[in-house]
Amino acid sequence: MKNWLKHIFKTKECQLLPWEEEFRNYYLHFQELLRVRKKLLDLLAPGAVTNLQVISDLCQRLLDLLNKIFDQKLGELLKVSPLFREARHLADIENIFSKALSAPDFSDCRHIMPESFRRPQPQTLADYLSLIHELALEEMFSLLDIYDLRKIKAVPVQTGLPIKLHVIDLGGGVCASDVKMIGKDEILSAPMQAMFKGMYYPGISWSGPIGVNLKGFMVIMAQSSSRPEEDFWDKTYLLAARDYMNFNSRLGYHYTSVASFLSEEPLDNHIRFTLKGGAADDIRRARRARFIGQVLDRMGFEVHVHKDLIEGRLTNTDRALTEDRLDLIGRLMGCVRQRDMVMNSDATVNWYAEAFLRGNYSFEPDQ
């Protein structure tokens, strides 16, 4: 149905739904989980004064937060958690924690993590805390994948780019979320501002021709004729907090997701990048995926490439390096637009990767 016809039959504007408050609750629980985890790690550090009662109480708090984040009863976990108050040794706590984490409901959460990123079975309490961090991050980064965002009222953002950006404020992420539209500079989210820096970097083009040959042009025309007009530039959604963002965008024929947590604590800093799809045939889309994978690998990401799907993850980096990588991802997102259409041979994979890393963002052959 054409957009103008949709407006005629459009129902009353949807009210602010509880889901937005639920997003905020997820974020607050996640923030608290990071604080509790840090306290526990400090208590477990070599030379620290061990206070078993404090450790036990913090573990109990951690399990309560996991219940809230994953929104599950975790029956077995609740049965064993009171035993923390009876623990007399760290070994007892680790043993109980092990039982809690192996409970069927919680182990089911492991599917959240990409197969290539899954860790080996934890052996110590510190290992469990690391696993909890991984699972909580993946849960936070998956929020926009499990809700029907068309039913959520989000604020449009004027960007000047060919993306229909809409933001949902989790608290401290934007100047004001009760207005009809905001400018990009009113987004206060630190990771999003770092990525904006790359998206608006001089020489990065988000529109215009890219030198597609006749065959590539015919493929694009065939794709366009089979796809509804109003879906070509789908809405781009951003969950934004002061130190967290979850950005999901469809740019033409490919889908991109970038989620990040940015703070002064390297252990908490995290970037997850995902890209899939394209307008070209399977072979060319796979070449572009390998090109992006090479760039991410050189940027220090842990990378998994399967056909036209790229997953990259960066962890445990200081704030300055994390901001720099978000900047580069912003540039990369603009540069890869429809590049699959011109990747006519395997030799182009290495060439494009090297060109981008040299700063040749227009991919001019003589630079």
N, C-alpha and C positions, 0 to 999 in steps of 0.2 A: 504494500500500500504506500502511495506517495506521502511525503511528509505533510504537505498541505492538507491532504484528506484526513490524515491522522489527527490533525489539530481540530478539525470539524467535529469528529466523534470522540475527542478526548474527554475523559471523565474529569471530575474535580481534582485539583492538585492534591497529591497524596500528603498526608500529615507526616510530621517527624515520627519515624517508627522506632520502637524499642531497640532495634538492631544497632542503631547508632550509639545508644547508651551501652549496649553490649560490647561494641568495639572498644569503647572507652574503658569499660570494666576489664576486658582482656588486657589492655595496655597497662592499667594500674596494677593488676595482678602480676604481670610480667616484670614491671619495675620492682615490685616488692620481692619477687623471686630472685632477681639479680642481687638485691641488697642482702637478702638472707644467705644466698650462696657465697657472697664475698665474705661475710662474717664467719661462715663455716670454714672457708679456705684459710682465713687468717688464723683461726683456732687450730687448724691442722698443720700449719706451717712449722718447719723444723725450729725448735727452740721456743715455740709458743707455750704459754702456760695452759695445760689441758684442764678444762672444766667440763666434766662429763655431763653435769646437769644442764649447762648452757647448750652444749652440743646436742643433747637429747631434745631440749625445747626447740632449738632451731630446726632440727630434723623434722619434728612434729609440724612446725610452721610450714616447712617446705612441702610436706606431704599435703597439708591443707590447701596450699596454693596450687599444687598440681591438680587436685580435685577441681578447683575452680577454673583453672585454665583449660583443662580437657573436658570439663563438664560431664564427668562420669562418676559413678558411685564408687568404683574400685573396691568392691566388697572385701576382697582378701586384704587389701592395703589397710582398710579401716580396722580389720580384725587384729592386725599385728601392731599398728601404730601406737596403741597405748603402752605397749611393752617398752617403748623408749624410756619411759620414766623409771623402769626397773633395771635398765642397763647399768652395769658397773664398769665395763671396759669398752674401749673403742671397738674391739673385736665383736662384742655383743651388738653394738650399734650397726656395724657393717653387715653382720649376719642378718639382722632384722631388716635393714635397708635392702639387702639383696632379695629377701623374700617379698618385700613390698614391690620392688621393681619387676619381679618375675610374675606378679599377679596377672592373670589372663587379660583383664581389662586394660592394664597399663601397657603390657607388651604389645597389644594391638596398635598402640600409638606409634610403634616403630615404623609402620608403613608410611608415615609422614615424610621420613627422610629419604632422599633419593638413594637408590640401591648402591650407587658407586661411592656414596659418602658415609655409609653406615660404619660405625665403629665396631671393633671387636668387643667381646663380652667384657664388661668392666670387672676389675679385680679388687679395687680399693674404694674406700668412701670417696676419695677425690675423683676417681674415675666415674663414679655414679653422679657426682655433682657436674662433671663435664658432660655426661650423657643427658642429664636433665636440662642443662643449658642448651644443648643441641636440639632436643625435642621441643623445648619451649620456643626457641627461635623459629623452628620450622612451622610450629603451630601458628605463631604470630605472622609469619610470612605467607601462610596459606589462607588467611582470613578472607581475602577478596576472592578466593576460588570457591568458597562454600556458601556464599550468599547470592541471592538474585538482586544484583545491584540496581536493576531497573526500578525496583520498588523503594529505593532509598533516596531520600532528598539530599542531594549534594550541591555545593556551591560551585558555579562555573568560575573558571579562572581565565582571564584575558592574557594570553601568552604571546600572540603574534606569530605562533607556529601553527602548522596544519594539524593540530591535535585538539580535540574537544575535551580539555582537562576539567575535571570536577573533583573537588576536594571535600573530604570528611575530616573535621577537626577532632582529634582525640584529646585535646587539651594542650594549649600552648603551641599548636602547630600553625595557626594563622592569626592575623591581627584581629579579625572578627569573622565569625561564621554565620551571623544572622543577617547578612546582606544578600542582595540579589546577585552580585558579581564582585570579584576582587581581582586585583592585579597580581602578577607573579611575585612582585617584591613584597607583597603582603603575606606571603607564605614564610613563616618563621622557622620551619623545620630545617635543622642544620644539614642533614644528609641531602634533602631536596635542593637546598640552595647550592650545595657543592656540585650536584649533578646539573643544575641549571647553568652553572658556570661553564660546563663543557658543552651543553646544548646550544648556548649562545656564543660559543667561541668563534672568533673571526675565521672565515673560510669554511665553516660548517654550513651546508646547504640542506634545507628540509623540503625544498620544492624545486621544480624546474627539471629540464632534461638531463639525463646522465649518459647520453651516447648509446642508447639501446639500438642494436642492429634490427634489420627488418624482421628476422625470425623471432627475435625477442619481443618486438612490438606486436607481432601477430598473436603471440602467446598471451600478452597482457590484454589484448582486445578480446580474446576468447574467454579469459577469466572474467573480465568486466561484464561481458554480456550474460554470464551465467550467475552473477552475484547481484542481489538487490541493491539498488542505488543507495538507499539510506544506510546500508551496513558497511560501505567501503571505509568510511572514517567513523568507526564506533567510538563511543565515549571512552575517554581515558580516566581512570579513577585513581585517586591518591588518598591513602590514609596518612594523616600527618600529625606528628607530635613534635615536641621541641628537638628530641634526639632520635626520632624513629620515622621511617617512611615505608610505605608499601605502594609501589607505583605499577599499575597494570595498564598496558596500552596496546591497541591494535593500530599499527601504522601500515595502511594499505592492506597487503595480503599476509603480513607476518605479525605475530603476537610477541610482545616483549613484557617482561616483568623484572623489576628491580626492587629489592627490599633491603633495607639497611638500618643498622643501629649504630649511632656515632656518639662517642663519649670520650672522656679523658682516661677511661680505664681500657687499656688494650684488650684485656681478656673478654670484654663485652662487645667490642667492635666486630661488625660482621657485615658482609655484603653478599647477597645472592642475586645472580643474574640468570635469566632464562630467556631464550629466543627460539621461536619455532615458526616454520612456514615460509612463504614467499610466493612470487607470481610465476616463477620459472618452472621447468620440469624438475623431476626428482634429483637428477645428477647435478644440475647447477645449484639447486638449493643446498645440496650436501656440500658442494665446494665452498659456498659462502659460509656454511656452518664451520667447516675446517679452518677457513680464514679467520673467523671470529675466535675460534678455539685457540688458534696459534697466538693471537693478540692477547687474549686473557691469560694464557699460560706464561707469556713473557712478562705480564703485569703481576705475576705471582699468585694467580688464582689456581685453585684446584679445579680441573676442567673435565667434563664428561661430554663427549659428542656422539650422538647416535643419529645417523641420517641427517635430517635438517633440524634436529633438536640440539641446542647447546645449553648446558648447565654449568655455571661457574660459581665458585664460592671462595671468599676471602675471609680469613679469621685471624684473630690475635694480632692485629696491627695497630700501631699508635694512631692518634687522631689525624696528624698531618698526612700520613701515608694513606689512610682511609679516605680522607677528603680528596687527595690527589687521584685515587683510583675511581672515585665517583665522578670526578671531573672528566677523566678519560672515557668512562662509560657513556657519559653524556655526549661526548664527541663521537664515539663509536656508533651510538644509536643513530645519529644524523648521517654518518658516512655510509652505513650499510644499506640505506634505503634503496631498494630495487637493484642492489649490486649483483644479486644472483643472476639477473638477466644478461650481464656482460661477462660472466665467468665461463668462457667458452672452452677452456682446457684446464687440466690439473695444474699446469705451470702457473696459472693466475693466482692460485691459492697463496703460494709463498710470496709472489710479487705484491699482492694487495696487503698482506700482513706486514711486509717490510716497509711498504710505502706509508701505511698508517703510522707505524712506529717511528718513522722519520719525520712525521708531521705533514706529510703530503696528503692532506685531507680531501683534496679535489682529484687525487689520483692522476695527476698529469704525468705522462710518460717521460718527460724530460727533467723531472725534478728528483 
